[in-house]
Amino acid sequence: MIIRTETEKDYGGIREVNIRAFGNREDEANLVDRIRKSKGFLPSLSLVAEEEGTIIGHLLISKAEVVGEGSVHEVLVLAPIAVEPSRQKQGIGGRLIEEGLSRCRQLDYDVLLLIGHPEYYPRFGFRPARPLGLELKQFPVPDEVFMGLELKEGGWSRVRGELKYPEAFL
Ligand SMILES: CC(C)(COP(=O)(O)OP(=O)(O)OC[C@H]1O[C@@H](n2cnc3c(N)ncnc32)[C@H](O)[C@@H]1OP(=O)(O)O)[C@@H](O)C(=O)NCCC(=O)NCCS
């Protein structure tokens, strides 16, 4: 199994793995397609897990904004992540996230934010974001599912305000 950047040839396989991982619905596959066409898309942060020519996992990290009083801070958001149902709980999601984090740390962003399973993401260092000064009003989710991870030292102290997901997410 290898983790690598997506190419155009992977688009179909990425759709399929997202549809299957999210219980045969197309919402997340469509979300990926919309983000890819948007200005927040970062090509090096759309990662696939490939095994023998088949896409068995996908992770997408893209740009969003945190809007504070008189400030707009560009941040990263992780969504979605999908692993082929028959291959879940084998560490593939973990490998995608670790590679994604390593690539994010080479870029110039303070934090990576997400909405996700509170049992899963803390193992990678994610912590609830609201107590650290972030707000999220677009999606009224409980505090424990709105999480973030500091990518650069002091990152949390520089990011204050409301996370605004771009149009592609709405
Ligand atoms: C979430 C997901 C990407 C994790 O990938 P994975 O390859 O199964 O994850 P890993 O093998 O690296 O890690 C497995 C761990 O994740 C946990 N996990 C997997 N899915 C989970 C879920 N829906 N809720 C909570 N924990 C979950 C497992 O319980 C396991 O925990 P353990 O190590 O304590 O036993 C994958 O399960 C998936 O595609 N799920 C469906 C789509 C989805 O929910 N995406 C995330 C939206 S936030």
The ligand as an ORCA input file, in Angstrom:
! r2SCAN-3c Opt
* xyz 0 1
  C     -12.782      7.181      9.969
  C     -11.911      6.358      9.008
  C     -11.363      7.249      7.918
  C     -10.746      5.785      9.803
  O      -9.910      5.048      8.929
  P      -9.336      3.625      9.379
  O      -8.355      3.195      8.350
  O     -10.477      2.726      9.677
  O      -8.622      4.070     10.728
  P      -7.360      3.443     11.436
  O      -7.225      2.004     11.065
  O      -6.200      4.329     11.221
  O      -7.778      3.602     12.930
  C      -8.738      2.734     13.440
  C      -9.353      3.360     14.656
  O     -10.309      4.323     14.231
  C     -11.509      4.112     14.941
  N     -12.638      4.501     14.111
  C     -12.888      4.156     12.849
  N     -14.088      4.669     12.463
  C     -14.558      5.349     13.522
  C     -15.759      6.064     13.762
  N     -16.710      6.166     12.831
  N     -15.924      6.637     14.968
  C     -14.984      6.514     15.910
  N     -13.849      5.820     15.754
  C     -13.642      5.246     14.571
  C     -11.523      2.639     15.165
  O     -12.376      2.304     16.211
  C     -10.082      2.358     15.508
  O      -9.850      2.687     16.851
  P      -8.929      1.794     17.789
  O      -7.576      1.884     17.173
  O      -9.046      2.457     19.111
  O      -9.518      0.428     17.693
  C     -12.688      5.187      8.369
  O     -13.172      4.365      9.377
  C     -13.836      5.610      7.469
  O     -13.660      5.777      6.246
  N     -15.038      5.753      8.056
  C     -16.229      6.111      7.306
  C     -16.165      7.526      6.826
  C     -15.951      8.501      7.963
  O     -16.615      8.414      8.992
  N     -15.001      9.446      7.770
  C     -14.602     10.374      8.790
  C     -15.546     11.482      8.973
  S     -14.978     12.481     10.333
*
